[in-house]
Amino acid sequence: MKSLKTIQLARGAVLAAAYAALTLALAPVSFGPLQFRVAEAMAVLPWLYPEAVPGLFVGCLVANLLGGGGALDVVFGSLATLAAAMASARMKHKWLVPLPPVVINALVVGAVLSYTLGLPFRLTAAEVGLGQLGACYALGMPLLLILARRGG
């Protein structure tokens, strides 16, 4: 019988691979100032699965390394996903779980895009934030509700 640690390690690895694969497969909409990362729907999973925190971080890191967004995106975009995942895991109410990825990515990725593309910060933060709202609430919240109903 598999141990809990083995299952958690495998789940984290699968989440990392899924995040990177989805982001790269949908690269035209996953990168840039107007982005809708479908993989960000998984940002709600740390609330149910602690192993999703490193899984999402590694998946984002791989996607950003291969996606061509540059060194700032690799470092700060990936760290934003890590911070958001850690914050989501600690949310007290399930309807607030998607909020940290929306806010943190809007601010951090918005700042990176503003700096690298020479666009106004308010514009890039709003664009990233709107994409995150769609991915995290429209896609992620139903995912969270289904998984929570099934007992995680």
trRosetta pair geometry for C-beta under 8 A, 3 or more apart (Angstrom, degrees):
i j d omega theta_ij theta_ji phi_ij phi_ji
2 6 4.7 -118 -173 82 97 131
2 7 5.6 111 126 -53 124 90
3 6 4.7 100 57 3 78 102
3 7 7.2 -144 97 -3 44 86
4 7 5.7 -56 -150 38 35 112
4 8 6.2 33 153 -18 68 107
5 8 5.7 -55 -145 39 31 111
5 9 6.2 33 155 -20 65 106
6 9 5.8 -53 -146 36 29 111
6 10 6.3 28 155 -16 63 108
7 10 5.8 -57 -148 39 29 110
7 11 6.2 29 154 -20 65 108
8 11 5.7 -52 -143 37 31 111
8 12 6.3 32 157 -19 64 106
8 49 7.5 174 -131 -169 83 97
8 50 7.4 -6 -149 70 127 88
8 51 4.1 173 -175 -54 88 145
9 12 5.8 -55 -149 36 29 111
9 13 6.4 27 154 -17 63 108
9 51 7.0 -125 -72 -143 26 141
10 13 5.7 -57 -148 38 31 111
10 14 6.3 31 155 -19 66 106
11 14 5.8 -54 -146 37 30 111
11 15 6.4 31 154 -19 64 106
11 49 6.1 -109 136 -170 142 145
11 51 5.2 96 83 90 105 137
11 52 7.5 -56 134 -66 105 70
11 55 7.1 -76 123 -64 66 153
12 15 5.8 -55 -148 37 30 111
12 16 6.4 33 153 -21 64 104
12 51 3.8 -105 -60 165 105 103
12 52 6.8 -147 -107 -79 71 27
12 54 5.5 19 -162 78 133 96
12 55 3.7 -148 -158 -63 63 105
12 58 7.7 75 160 26 95 131
13 16 5.6 -51 -148 33 32 113
13 17 6.4 29 155 -15 65 106
13 55 6.8 -101 -38 -115 17 100
14 17 5.8 -55 -147 40 31 109
14 18 6.1 30 155 -19 66 109
14 55 7.4 -11 62 -146 52 136
15 18 5.7 -55 -140 39 30 110
15 19 6.1 33 159 -22 65 105
15 42 6.2 162 -154 176 100 142
15 45 6.6 -156 -125 96 140 162
15 49 7.9 173 -49 99 150 140
15 51 7.5 147 18 120 137 87
15 52 5.4 -144 -156 -126 174 72
15 55 3.4 56 77 151 118 139
15 56 6.2 -49 144 -58 120 62
15 59 6.3 -100 131 -34 68 140
16 19 6.0 -54 -147 34 26 110
16 20 6.4 19 158 -11 62 109
16 54 7.7 -32 -67 126 118 69
16 55 4.5 -122 -45 -159 79 66
16 56 7.3 -126 -90 -59 62 16
16 57 8.0 -33 -106 66 100 52
16 58 4.0 -15 -128 88 130 110
16 59 3.9 -161 -149 -56 48 85
16 62 6.9 88 172 7 95 133
17 20 6.0 -60 -147 41 28 107
17 21 5.9 25 158 -17 66 113
17 59 6.8 -89 -8 -104 15 102
18 21 5.8 -57 -139 41 27 109
18 22 6.0 25 163 -16 65 110
18 39 7.1 160 128 -129 75 101
18 42 7.0 127 103 -67 118 158
18 59 6.9 -28 65 -123 56 145
19 22 6.2 -60 -146 39 23 106
19 23 6.2 19 159 -16 61 113
19 39 4.5 105 -145 -175 63 130
19 42 6.0 -114 -85 57 96 147
19 55 7.2 139 -6 144 129 82
19 56 5.8 132 -73 -130 160 56
19 59 2.7 76 67 148 124 146
19 60 6.1 -51 145 -50 135 61
19 62 7.9 116 91 53 95 107
19 63 6.5 -99 131 -28 84 131
20 23 5.9 -61 -146 39 26 109
20 24 6.1 14 163 -9 65 113
20 39 7.8 101 -29 -123 17 161
20 58 8.0 -56 -43 124 118 70
20 59 4.6 -135 -34 -156 79 72
20 60 7.7 -134 -77 -55 73 18
20 62 4.1 -21 -105 91 138 120
20 63 4.5 -159 -126 -57 64 85
20 66 7.4 70 -166 33 107 130
21 24 6.2 -63 -142 44 25 102
21 25 5.8 24 161 -20 65 113
22 25 5.8 -56 -137 38 25 110
22 26 6.2 -7 169 12 62 112
22 30 8.0 147 126 -92 69 137
22 37 7.8 95 118 -178 104 75
22 38 5.4 -115 169 83 120 103
22 39 4.0 149 85 -71 124 98
23 26 6.6 -79 -148 55 20 87
23 27 7.2 62 147 -85 59 61
23 30 4.6 130 -162 -158 70 151
23 37 5.8 -1 -111 -146 92 104
23 38 7.8 -164 -81 50 50 76
23 39 4.7 -50 -54 4 86 145
23 59 7.5 135 1 156 128 94
23 60 7.5 109 -42 -114 163 53
23 63 3.8 19 85 -141 145 145
23 67 6.8 -61 139 -73 110 134
24 27 5.5 5 -158 -61 40 101
24 30 7.3 -82 -67 52 22 162
24 63 5.7 -144 -46 -129 86 83
24 66 6.0 -9 -99 101 129 125
24 67 6.4 -134 -98 -81 77 88
26 29 5.4 -45 161 52 98 97
26 30 5.1 112 99 -40 84 109
26 37 7.6 144 90 -133 121 48
26 38 5.6 68 34 12 165 118
26 39 7.9 -178 44 -21 122 92
27 30 5.2 -65 -123 39 30 114
27 31 6.1 -6 -169 6 71 112
27 67 6.1 -178 -129 -133 103 92
28 31 7.9 -77 -143 41 11 85
29 34 7.9 -61 -143 120 67 81
29 35 6.3 127 164 -147 53 55
29 36 4.8 -29 162 51 112 89
29 37 7.7 180 119 -73 79 39
29 38 7.8 59 96 -25 119 92
30 35 5.9 31 177 -157 19 108
30 36 7.5 -71 -85 73 43 45
30 37 4.8 72 -136 -102 78 79
30 38 7.6 -66 -87 15 96 76
30 39 7.4 36 -125 15 120 109
30 63 7.2 -94 156 176 141 128
30 67 6.8 -106 106 -132 117 139
31 35 6.0 18 -102 -104 1 126
31 67 5.3 169 -70 167 137 124
31 68 7.3 47 -163 68 170 83
31 69 5.5 -146 -143 -77 119 106
31 73 8.0 37 -139 -165 102 159
32 35 5.5 151 63 -62 65 95
32 113 7.5 89 -178 -129 32 127
33 113 5.1 141 -93 172 76 142
33 117 6.3 -89 -53 47 116 169
33 119 6.1 13 -98 42 147 166
33 123 7.3 6 -172 128 132 96
33 124 5.1 -91 -135 -119 101 84
33 127 5.0 42 160 90 80 156
33 128 7.3 -87 -160 -50 50 83
34 127 5.3 -85 -90 -172 57 125
34 131 7.1 145 -173 -60 47 127
35 109 8.0 -78 46 150 140 143
35 127 7.4 86 19 139 67 98
35 128 6.4 13 47 -113 103 70
35 131 4.9 82 88 -175 58 174
36 131 4.4 -136 -87 -147 57 100
36 134 5.9 -31 -134 81 108 134
36 135 6.1 164 -168 -55 69 105
37 40 4.3 87 92 -18 102 106
37 131 6.8 76 9 149 70 118
37 132 7.9 9 40 -92 98 63
37 135 5.6 10 74 -96 63 165
38 41 6.1 -20 174 -6 55 112
38 135 6.2 -157 -115 -125 24 106
38 139 6.7 -125 -152 -179 68 178
39 42 5.9 -35 179 18 61 113
39 59 7.0 -151 176 141 139 130
39 60 8.0 170 117 -83 133 75
39 63 7.3 -164 49 -67 165 163
39 135 7.7 -2 60 -165 37 135
40 43 5.0 -4 -172 -19 65 120
40 101 6.1 159 -169 161 106 142
40 105 7.5 -30 -128 -34 139 170
40 131 7.9 92 35 134 153 88
40 132 6.1 -97 153 -128 157 68
40 135 3.8 59 75 130 110 142
40 136 5.7 -61 138 -61 103 81
40 139 7.9 98 83 69 72 124
40 140 6.9 -68 125 -53 66 128
41 44 7.2 -37 169 10 50 104
41 135 5.3 -115 -55 178 68 77
41 136 6.7 -173 -106 -97 41 34
41 139 3.6 -71 -102 116 125 113
41 140 4.0 -168 -154 -69 57 73
41 143 5.7 103 161 -3 105 146
42 45 5.1 -16 -176 -8 72 124
42 52 7.1 -153 163 -159 96 120
42 56 6.3 -177 113 -99 108 107
42 140 7.0 -120 -23 -112 15 100
42 143 7.5 -72 -92 122 48 163
43 46 7.6 -28 -179 6 46 102
43 56 6.5 99 -103 -140 59 152
43 81 7.5 -117 -108 -147 106 82
43 84 6.1 -26 -158 129 122 121
43 85 6.5 -119 -148 -87 73 74
43 88 6.1 166 157 -49 80 165
43 98 6.7 91 93 -128 109 68
43 100 8.0 -152 161 81 118 86
43 101 3.9 27 164 -60 155 159
43 135 7.6 73 11 122 120 107
43 136 5.5 -43 61 -110 126 102
43 140 5.9 -35 52 -117 81 152
44 47 5.9 -36 175 15 66 118
44 48 7.9 40 134 1 78 102
44 88 6.4 -137 -122 -177 36 138
44 97 4.9 73 -138 128 86 124
44 98 5.6 -30 -80 -74 102 80
44 136 6.7 136 -48 -158 96 79
44 140 4.2 143 -16 173 121 109
44 141 6.8 157 -79 -80 157 39
44 143 6.2 144 59 82 132 106
44 144 4.1 -86 147 -64 143 120
45 48 5.9 -67 -160 46 53 99
45 49 5.3 -23 166 42 92 107
45 52 3.8 -170 112 -129 107 162
45 55 7.9 -49 99 72 137 127
45 56 7.3 160 58 -53 113 120
45 143 7.8 -46 -65 128 84 123
45 144 7.6 -143 -73 -92 45 84
45 147 7.7 17 -113 64 76 171
46 49 6.6 -84 -115 72 28 61
46 50 6.7 49 -155 -119 73 32
46 52 4.4 -138 -73 81 60 112
46 53 4.9 73 -115 -65 122 77
46 56 7.1 -70 -48 3 107 137
46 85 4.6 133 -42 -173 148 79
46 86 7.2 -102 176 -78 161 21
46 88 4.8 105 62 88 116 105
46 89 3.8 -77 146 -68 110 92
47 88 5.7 -84 -49 150 89 88
47 89 5.9 -162 -80 -116 41 40
47 91 6.2 -39 -103 49 114 104
47 94 6.7 116 162 -119 156 73
47 97 4.6 -37 -52 -127 147 134
47 144 6.6 30 58 -138 134 121
48 52 7.5 59 65 -8 75 140
48 144 7.2 -178 -26 -139 121 78
48 147 5.7 -59 -63 127 173 127
48 148 6.6 -134 -86 -80 122 74
48 152 4.5 176 -167 -129 111 97
49 52 4.4 94 88 -23 100 105
49 152 7.0 149 -58 -172 81 107
50 53 6.2 -28 -179 1 55 112
50 89 6.3 73 -113 -143 66 137
51 54 6.6 -50 -164 42 54 95
51 55 5.9 57 142 -23 74 116
52 55 5.1 -64 -141 47 37 118
52 56 5.7 38 163 -23 75 105
52 85 6.5 -151 118 -157 85 119
52 89 7.8 169 67 -81 101 107
53 56 6.5 -57 -148 33 20 103
53 57 6.7 17 154 -15 57 110
53 82 7.1 65 179 -148 83 65
53 85 4.4 149 -127 134 65 121
53 86 5.8 69 -138 -75 126 63
53 89 6.0 -27 -68 -42 116 142
54 57 5.4 -57 -146 39 37 115
54 58 6.0 34 159 -17 72 106
55 58 6.1 -57 -146 39 26 105
55 59 6.2 25 156 -17 63 112
56 59 5.6 -56 -143 40 30 113
56 60 6.1 29 158 -18 66 108
56 81 5.6 -144 139 163 101 112
56 82 7.6 168 94 -87 94 47
56 85 4.8 165 63 -83 138 142
57 60 6.0 -60 -148 38 26 108
57 61 6.2 28 154 -21 63 109
57 78 6.2 77 -163 179 71 88
57 81 5.7 163 -101 102 54 104
57 82 4.2 45 -102 -85 118 91
57 85 6.5 -110 -46 25 87 149
58 61 5.5 -53 -145 36 31 115
58 62 6.3 30 157 -17 65 105
59 62 5.9 -55 -148 36 29 108
59 63 6.3 26 155 -16 64 109
60 63 5.6 -56 -144 40 31 111
60 64 6.0 26 158 -16 67 110
60 77 6.6 -147 166 131 114 90
60 78 4.9 158 111 -118 106 70
60 81 4.0 134 -13 26 171 168
60 82 7.8 -137 53 -39 137 71
61 64 6.0 -59 -143 41 25 106
61 65 6.2 28 156 -22 63 108
61 74 6.9 60 -148 -165 65 77
61 78 4.3 59 -83 -128 74 141
62 65 5.7 -54 -146 34 29 112
62 66 6.3 6 162 0 64 112
63 66 6.3 -71 -146 49 25 96
63 67 5.4 28 160 -32 66 122
64 67 5.5 -52 -124 34 27 116
64 69 5.6 -60 -152 40 79 124
64 73 5.2 -159 -158 130 114 93
64 74 4.5 161 127 -104 115 55
64 77 5.1 161 -104 82 146 129
64 78 5.5 -122 28 -53 148 98
65 74 5.5 70 -79 -121 62 118
67 73 7.6 -93 81 122 114 139
69 72 7.8 -100 132 72 92 72
69 73 3.2 -58 121 72 121 166
69 74 6.9 161 74 -43 97 66
69 77 6.7 22 104 -7 152 156
70 73 5.1 94 62 12 73 103
70 74 7.1 -132 106 -8 38 91
70 116 6.0 165 51 -132 158 148
71 74 5.5 -53 -147 34 34 114
71 75 6.3 21 161 -9 69 107
72 75 6.1 -61 -144 44 29 101
72 76 5.5 -10 175 17 69 117
72 77 7.8 86 126 -16 60 92
72 112 4.9 170 135 -145 114 106
72 115 6.9 -116 170 84 169 127
72 116 6.0 -166 54 -60 140 123
73 76 6.8 -62 -115 56 20 85
73 77 4.4 13 -172 -10 62 133
73 109 7.5 50 -128 -131 82 84
73 112 5.6 130 -84 155 64 146
73 116 7.5 -35 -42 -16 98 162
74 77 6.7 0 -62 43 8 104
74 78 6.1 0 174 -11 44 121
75 78 6.5 -81 -160 38 12 103
75 79 6.3 2 158 -11 58 115
76 79 5.6 -54 -138 42 33 110
76 80 6.1 42 156 -27 65 103
76 108 5.5 -161 163 176 101 106
76 109 7.5 165 118 -84 99 51
76 111 7.7 -90 154 80 150 105
76 112 5.2 173 82 -72 134 128
77 80 5.6 -50 -149 30 29 115
77 81 6.8 29 151 -17 61 101
77 105 7.9 45 -144 -133 71 87
77 108 7.1 159 -97 124 41 111
77 109 5.5 61 -110 -97 87 95
77 112 6.3 -79 -55 29 88 167
78 81 5.7 -51 -154 33 35 111
78 82 6.6 37 148 -19 65 103
79 82 5.3 -49 -148 36 38 116
79 83 6.3 38 154 -18 68 104
79 108 7.4 -138 85 -169 88 154
80 83 5.8 -53 -145 39 31 109
80 84 6.1 30 155 -18 64 109
80 104 5.2 165 -166 143 87 101
80 105 5.3 114 148 -95 130 60
80 107 8.0 -180 -130 73 123 79
80 108 3.8 -170 -92 77 129 151
80 109 5.9 -130 58 -40 170 85
81 84 5.7 -55 -143 40 29 112
81 85 6.1 32 157 -21 65 107
81 101 7.5 26 -126 -124 59 97
81 105 7.4 43 -75 -83 63 106
82 85 5.9 -56 -147 35 27 110
82 86 6.4 25 156 -17 63 107
83 86 5.8 -56 -149 37 30 111
83 87 6.3 26 155 -15 65 109
83 100 7.6 -139 127 171 74 116
83 104 5.4 -169 97 -156 111 151
83 108 7.8 124 46 -34 136 154
84 87 5.8 -57 -145 40 30 109
84 88 6.1 33 155 -22 66 107
84 100 4.6 159 -147 129 69 97
84 101 4.0 88 177 -90 139 62
84 104 4.3 -156 -74 55 96 141
84 105 6.3 -2 -59 -36 151 90
85 88 5.7 -51 -143 35 29 112
85 89 6.5 36 155 -25 61 103
85 101 7.6 49 -60 -76 53 101
86 89 5.9 -52 -154 27 29 115
86 90 7.0 15 153 -9 60 110
87 90 6.0 -69 -157 40 35 106
87 91 7.1 56 148 -50 66 88
87 100 3.6 168 97 -128 124 157
87 104 6.9 152 26 -38 146 139
88 91 5.8 -28 -156 -9 40 116
88 97 5.1 64 -160 -168 91 73
88 98 7.3 35 -120 -87 118 23
88 99 7.9 161 -99 53 80 62
88 100 4.9 -136 -57 47 74 126
88 101 6.4 8 -57 -29 129 94
91 94 7.5 119 110 -97 119 23
91 96 4.6 -167 -164 96 128 100
91 97 4.8 -165 58 -89 150 58
91 99 7.3 128 -105 40 140 104
91 100 7.1 -141 -58 -15 116 115
92 96 7.1 23 52 50 66 136
93 96 4.8 76 71 9 90 107
93 97 7.8 -130 100 -32 49 77
94 97 5.4 -21 -159 -15 46 120
94 144 6.2 168 -171 143 108 129
94 145 7.5 112 150 -83 140 69
94 148 6.5 -8 -120 -71 150 166
95 141 7.5 33 -127 -133 58 120
96 99 5.0 -36 -169 6 66 129
97 100 7.8 -54 -178 18 36 97
97 140 7.9 -140 106 138 105 118
97 141 7.8 144 66 -103 105 73
97 144 6.1 151 76 -128 150 163
98 101 6.2 -61 -167 43 57 107
98 102 6.2 56 143 -25 82 110
98 136 3.6 142 -162 154 112 109
98 137 5.1 166 104 -70 161 66
98 140 5.2 135 -99 89 119 132
98 141 5.9 -62 -28 -63 140 89
98 144 7.7 -133 -48 -12 97 147
99 102 5.6 -62 -150 36 35 113
99 103 6.1 19 164 -10 73 111
99 136 7.9 169 -50 133 22 144
100 103 6.1 -62 -138 44 30 102
100 104 5.5 17 172 -10 70 117
101 104 6.2 -57 -125 46 24 102
101 105 5.6 15 177 -9 63 118
101 132 5.8 -163 128 -165 87 118
101 136 5.1 169 78 -92 123 143
101 140 8.0 111 51 -30 146 175
102 105 6.7 -70 -146 43 13 100
102 106 6.2 15 159 -21 57 114
102 129 6.0 64 179 -150 83 74
102 132 4.2 156 -118 122 60 121
102 133 5.5 62 -127 -73 126 62
102 136 5.5 -123 -56 44 93 150
102 137 7.6 18 -65 -29 135 102
103 106 5.8 -58 -146 34 25 112
103 107 6.4 14 161 -10 62 110
103 129 7.5 33 -99 -121 35 105
104 107 6.1 -64 -151 42 27 104
104 108 5.8 4 165 0 68 116
105 108 6.2 -61 -125 51 28 95
105 109 4.8 3 -174 8 72 121
105 110 7.7 101 140 -18 52 84
105 128 5.7 -138 135 155 89 117
105 129 7.5 158 90 -88 84 53
105 132 5.0 153 73 -85 130 144
106 109 7.1 -36 -95 52 10 92
106 110 5.2 17 171 -24 49 128
106 125 4.8 68 167 -171 84 76
106 126 7.4 48 -156 -79 113 20
106 128 4.9 165 -115 93 52 100
106 129 3.3 34 -106 -74 130 93
106 132 6.1 -111 -52 24 88 143
107 110 5.8 -55 -129 40 11 114
107 111 6.3 12 161 -20 55 108
107 125 6.1 30 -93 -132 37 116
108 111 5.9 -56 -151 32 26 109
108 112 6.6 23 152 -16 63 105
109 112 5.5 -49 -145 37 38 113
109 113 6.1 34 156 -15 68 106
109 124 7.8 -135 121 153 69 104
109 128 4.8 169 92 -145 113 156
110 113 6.0 -58 -145 41 27 107
110 114 6.1 32 155 -23 63 108
110 121 6.1 83 144 -168 101 70
110 124 4.3 145 -154 112 71 88
110 125 3.0 69 -168 -86 164 62
110 126 7.5 92 -121 3 135 40
110 127 7.5 142 -110 51 95 78
110 128 4.7 -138 -66 28 83 133
110 129 7.1 -1 -58 -30 132 90
111 114 5.6 -52 -144 35 29 115
111 115 6.3 26 158 -16 64 108
111 121 6.2 13 -102 -133 59 109
111 124 7.6 172 -47 94 18 127
111 125 7.3 37 -44 -75 61 101
112 115 6.0 -60 -151 39 27 108
112 116 6.0 8 161 -5 66 114
113 116 6.1 -61 -132 47 28 99
113 117 5.4 -5 178 11 68 120
113 119 6.6 -22 136 48 88 119
113 124 4.2 -175 90 -161 115 139
113 128 6.9 166 13 -49 143 125
114 117 6.9 -65 -122 52 13 88
114 118 7.7 46 176 -122 47 4
114 119 5.4 -104 -122 74 56 73
114 120 6.6 -45 -132 133 108 17
114 121 4.1 12 -107 -91 165 63
114 123 7.7 131 -98 59 97 83
114 124 4.5 -150 -60 30 81 144
114 125 7.4 -9 -42 -34 125 83
115 118 7.9 9 175 -67 18 41
117 124 7.2 145 52 -88 125 136
119 123 5.5 -97 156 77 109 125
119 124 5.2 117 93 -49 119 110
120 123 4.4 84 73 5 95 109
120 124 7.0 177 87 -5 49 85
121 124 6.0 -63 -144 43 32 102
121 125 5.7 29 161 -18 70 112
122 125 5.9 -56 -139 41 25 110
122 126 6.1 26 160 -19 62 110
123 126 6.0 -61 -149 37 25 109
123 127 6.3 21 156 -17 63 109
124 127 5.7 -53 -144 38 32 111
124 128 6.2 28 159 -14 66 107
125 128 6.1 -56 -143 41 28 106
125 129 5.9 30 156 -22 63 114
126 129 5.6 -57 -142 40 27 114
126 130 6.3 29 159 -21 64 104
127 130 6.0 -53 -148 32 28 108
127 131 6.6 26 154 -14 61 106
128 131 5.8 -58 -152 39 33 112
128 132 6.2 33 151 -20 67 109
129 132 5.6 -56 -145 38 31 112
129 133 6.3 39 153 -26 65 101
130 133 5.5 -45 -148 28 33 116
130 134 6.7 32 154 -16 62 103
131 134 5.9 -57 -156 36 32 111
131 135 6.3 22 154 -11 67 110
132 135 5.8 -58 -140 43 32 105
132 136 5.5 12 169 -4 71 118
133 136 6.5 -63 -129 47 18 96
133 137 5.5 -18 -176 18 60 120
133 138 7.5 61 134 -12 64 96
134 137 7.1 -58 -111 52 11 85
134 138 4.9 -21 -162 21 54 129
134 139 7.2 42 146 -4 63 98
135 138 7.1 -12 -61 50 9 91
135 139 5.5 -36 -159 38 44 121
135 140 6.4 51 139 -24 61 107
136 139 7.3 -3 -50 57 7 81
136 140 4.4 -28 -155 26 42 142
136 141 7.2 66 144 -35 56 82
137 140 6.5 -14 -52 52 16 95
137 141 5.0 15 -156 -19 47 125
138 141 7.2 39 -38 28 7 104
138 142 7.8 -9 162 -4 36 108
139 142 6.8 -70 -163 38 26 103
139 143 6.6 23 151 -17 64 114
140 143 5.4 -61 -152 38 36 116
140 144 6.2 35 154 -21 71 105
141 144 5.6 -51 -146 36 33 112
141 145 6.3 33 156 -19 66 105
142 145 5.7 -54 -144 38 33 111
142 146 6.3 33 158 -19 66 106
143 146 6.0 -58 -149 36 27 109
143 147 6.3 18 158 -10 64 111
144 147 6.0 -62 -144 43 28 105
144 148 5.9 26 160 -20 66 112
145 148 5.8 -55 -139 38 26 110
145 149 6.3 30 158 -22 61 108
146 149 5.9 -58 -151 34 27 112
146 150 6.6 17 154 -12 63 109
147 150 5.7 -61 -149 41 33 107
147 152 6.0 42 158 -123 93 34
148 151 7.8 60 -178 -64 31 13
148 152 6.7 23 -109 -67 43 63
